[in-house]
Amino acid sequence: MPVLISMLRGVNVGGHHKIKMDALRALYETLKFEDPRTYVQSGNVIFRSKEKSSAALANKIQNAIERTFGFRPDVILRTLDELRKAIAASPFPAHRKLEPGKILVTFLAAEPGPEAQATLLTLKKDPEELHLQGRELYIYFPDGAGRSKLPWSSVDKLLKTTGTARNWNSVTKMLEIAEEMEAPEEPE
């Protein structure tokens, strides 16, 4: 059964839209998703599902969260293969030895149109580096995201699609969990 990674936008940020991760795992179980595992408190759930349509899955998760918790976060989904490709496509080569906590990947709900690249070029990016590749926006914050003047929190308005960001440590840890789940279980 395919492994999927869901990332909820705006969950447990600034005291708003709180969901305990054990409650989120239980919710995914009620949706008949197999072996849901959460990673950190920001709404990352790795699970198995037979469902093929990402749009239908995202809607199903959103509806269940709204019924159960009273708000409707955006849900960004990636297959294990898509997450692997997003990591492989990183524009920041390992030899640069960048701090992983200063690399942010914004996973977008849809691929922005051709005007998105032009929009990104109009932003004041120095010292940040921005790279849009398909449905991922990679940003390196050499001074840390908290000190940046870049309006990265409103990237969905700029790119005309919603998204949710995760730092490189989280991205690679979610891949590790997903790959563990994909591995066939050894007979005892």
Secondary structure as GFF3:
##gff-version 3
##sequence-region A 1 188
A	DSSP	beta_strand	3	8	.	.	.	ID=ss1
A	DSSP	alpha_helix	21	30	.	.	.	ID=ss2
A	DSSP	beta_strand	34	39	.	.	.	ID=ss3
A	DSSP	beta_strand	44	48	.	.	.	ID=ss4
A	DSSP	alpha_helix	54	69	.	.	.	ID=ss5
A	DSSP	beta_strand	75	79	.	.	.	ID=ss6
A	DSSP	alpha_helix	80	88	.	.	.	ID=ss7
A	DSSP	three_ten_helix	94	96	.	.	.	ID=ss8
A	DSSP	three_ten_helix	100	102	.	.	.	ID=ss9
A	DSSP	beta_strand	103	108	.	.	.	ID=ss10
A	DSSP	alpha_helix	115	122	.	.	.	ID=ss11
A	DSSP	beta_strand	129	133	.	.	.	ID=ss12
A	DSSP	beta_strand	136	140	.	.	.	ID=ss13
A	DSSP	three_ten_helix	145	147	.	.	.	ID=ss14
A	DSSP	three_ten_helix	152	154	.	.	.	ID=ss15
A	DSSP	alpha_helix	155	159	.	.	.	ID=ss16
A	DSSP	beta_strand	163	167	.	.	.	ID=ss17
A	DSSP	alpha_helix	168	182	.	.	.	ID=ss18
###
